[in-house]
Amino acid sequence: MATTSKALFRGAASTSSTTLYTTPSATTTVVTNIAVTNTADAAASFTVLLDDVSIATTVAVGALDTTIIDLKQVLATTKTIKGSASATTVNFHISGVEIA
C-alpha cells in the first residue's frame, strides 16, 4: 500500500461551487489541512464541502488574512472536495495523503 503526501488543490476560488479535488480510483484520501487566504484589502467569505457535506459555510476571512482548518477527514474513492468564495481573491491550499 503506497502512501503519498500531496497538495490536493492549490489555486484561486471560484464564486460558484467548484470541484477542487476528486479521490482517484482505488484510492483513499485523508484531508489533513486547508489554508484559505484572502489577498484583497476587503473581507471575503468561503465555503468548503467534503463529499457534499459542508465543513465551512460562508466563513469570513479578513482582508489580507488566512484561515487554517486543521482536520483529519477520510474521503473514499470518487468522493470530492468542493469550494467557493465571495471573491476570486480567495485562494485554497488543501493538503492531504493519498493511500493506494
N, C-alpha and C positions, 0 to 999 in steps of 0.2 A: 504494500500500500504506500503510494507516494504522497507526501505532504509538501505543499508548496505555498509559502507565504507570498502574497502579492497585493498589488494595488488593484482593487476590483473596479474602481472608477476614479478618474481624476478629470475634472472639467467644469465648465460653466453650467449652471442650471438653466432649464427652460421655464417659461412662465406657465406651461401646462404640464400635467403629469407625463413623465417620460420614463421608459425603462432604462435604467443605468447599468444593470448587470443581470445576466441570466446564468444560473448554475449550469455548467456543461453536463452533457450526458455521462452517466456512470460516475458522477462526482457528487460529493457533499461539500458544502462551503460553510465555514464558520466566519461570520462577520465580526471583526474584533473592535473596530472603532471607525467613527465617522467624524471628520472635521468639516465644518461648514464655515466658510469665510466670506465676509461681505467686504468688497473692495470699494464700495461707494461712500460718499460723505453723508448719506442718509440711511436710516434704519431700513431693514427689509425683513422678510419672513420666509420660512421654508417649511416644507412637508416631506417626510420620508416614510415609505411603506416597505415592509418586508413581507413577501408573499401576500400582497394586497391588504395587509393589516398595518394600520398606521402606528408608528412608534414615535412620531413627532408631527403634530398637526398645527400648522400656522404658528410656528415658534419664531419669536422675534430674535433677530441677530442685529446688534447695534452697528452703527456706522464704523467702518474700518475695524471691525471686531471679528472674533472667531468663537464659535460654539463647538465644544467637543462632546460627542456622545461615545462613551466607553461601554462596550457591551460584548457579550459572547452569545450570539444567536446563530442557530444552525438552519441552513437552507438546503433542502433536498434537491435532487436533480430537477431541472427545469423551473425551479422557483426563482422569483425575481426580486430585485431591489428597484423601487421606483422613487422618483423625486420631482419636486418642482419648487419654484421660489417666486416671490413677488417681483423680482428683477433679475436680469441676466448678469448682474454684477455679483451675484452669489455663486460661489464655487463649492463643489462637493469633492472631498478627498476621502475615499472609502477603502479601508484596508481589511484584509482577511486571510484565511487559509483555505486552500482547496485540497480535499482529500480524495484521491482517485485510486 
